Amino acid sequence: MKNLAPTSDAPGLHVSKPSPSEPATASAVCHCGASATAKGDIQVGALVAGWTANHGTAHGK
């Protein structure tokens, strides 16, 4: 399986939660150069909300 972590060549958002008892993790890289990582369900939720509001398809290339 291909590595799903985003890079500057393949920007995006990746979230993982292997099981209900483990914390979620996330990484994001935007085509504008911004990047972030998070660990823990609350922090990952905040990263996803910020990504959705400010990056990805929220602004033009």
The 8 nearest C-alpha neighbors of each residue, nearest first, counted from 0:
[[1, 2, 3, 4, 5, 13, 15, 9],
 [0, 2, 3, 4, 5, 9, 13, 6],
 [3, 1, 4, 0, 5, 6, 13, 9],
 [2, 4, 1, 5, 13, 0, 12, 6],
 [5, 3, 2, 13, 6, 26, 12, 27],
 [6, 4, 10, 11, 9, 28, 27, 3],
 [7, 5, 9, 10, 8, 28, 4, 11],
 [6, 8, 10, 9, 28, 30, 5, 32],
 [9, 7, 6, 10, 5, 30, 28, 29],
 [8, 10, 6, 7, 5, 11, 28, 30],
 [11, 9, 28, 5, 29, 6, 7, 30],
 [10, 12, 5, 28, 27, 29, 9, 13],
 [11, 13, 27, 26, 5, 28, 14, 10],
 [12, 14, 26, 25, 4, 27, 11, 5],
 [15, 13, 25, 24, 12, 26, 16, 23],
 [14, 16, 24, 23, 17, 25, 13, 22],
 [17, 15, 23, 18, 22, 24, 21, 14],
 [16, 18, 15, 21, 19, 23, 22, 20],
 [19, 17, 21, 20, 16, 22, 23, 15],
 [20, 18, 21, 16, 17, 22, 23, 40],
 [19, 21, 18, 22, 17, 16, 23, 40],
 [22, 20, 18, 19, 23, 17, 16, 39],
 [23, 21, 39, 40, 16, 24, 38, 20],
 [22, 24, 16, 39, 40, 15, 38, 21],
 [25, 23, 38, 15, 37, 14, 39, 43],
 [26, 24, 14, 37, 13, 36, 43, 15],
 [27, 25, 36, 13, 35, 12, 37, 14],
 [26, 28, 12, 35, 34, 11, 5, 13],
 [27, 29, 34, 10, 11, 5, 33, 6],
 [30, 28, 10, 31, 33, 32, 55, 11],
 [29, 31, 32, 10, 7, 28, 60, 33],
 [32, 30, 29, 33, 60, 54, 28, 55],
 [33, 31, 30, 29, 34, 28, 7, 10],
 [34, 32, 29, 31, 28, 35, 30, 27],
 [33, 35, 28, 27, 29, 32, 36, 26],
 [36, 34, 27, 26, 28, 37, 33, 46],
 [35, 37, 26, 25, 27, 38, 34, 24],
 [38, 36, 25, 43, 24, 42, 26, 39],
 [39, 37, 24, 23, 43, 42, 25, 22],
 [40, 38, 22, 23, 42, 41, 43, 24],
 [39, 41, 23, 43, 42, 22, 44, 38],
 [42, 40, 44, 43, 39, 45, 38, 23],
 [43, 41, 45, 44, 39, 40, 37, 38],
 [44, 42, 46, 40, 37, 45, 41, 25],
 [43, 45, 41, 47, 42, 46, 40, 48],
 [44, 46, 42, 48, 43, 47, 49, 41],
 [45, 47, 43, 49, 44, 48, 50, 42],
 [46, 48, 50, 44, 45, 49, 51, 43],
 [49, 47, 45, 51, 46, 50, 52, 44],
 [50, 48, 46, 52, 51, 47, 53, 45],
 [51, 49, 54, 47, 53, 48, 52, 46],
 [50, 52, 48, 49, 53, 54, 47, 57],
 [51, 53, 49, 50, 57, 48, 54, 47],
 [54, 52, 50, 57, 51, 49, 58, 55],
 [55, 53, 50, 57, 58, 51, 56, 29],
 [56, 54, 57, 29, 50, 58, 11, 51],
 [55, 57, 58, 54, 59, 51, 53, 60],
 [58, 56, 54, 53, 55, 52, 51, 59],
 [59, 57, 56, 54, 55, 60, 53, 52],
 [58, 60, 56, 57, 55, 54, 31, 30],
 [59, 58, 30, 31, 56, 55, 29, 57]]
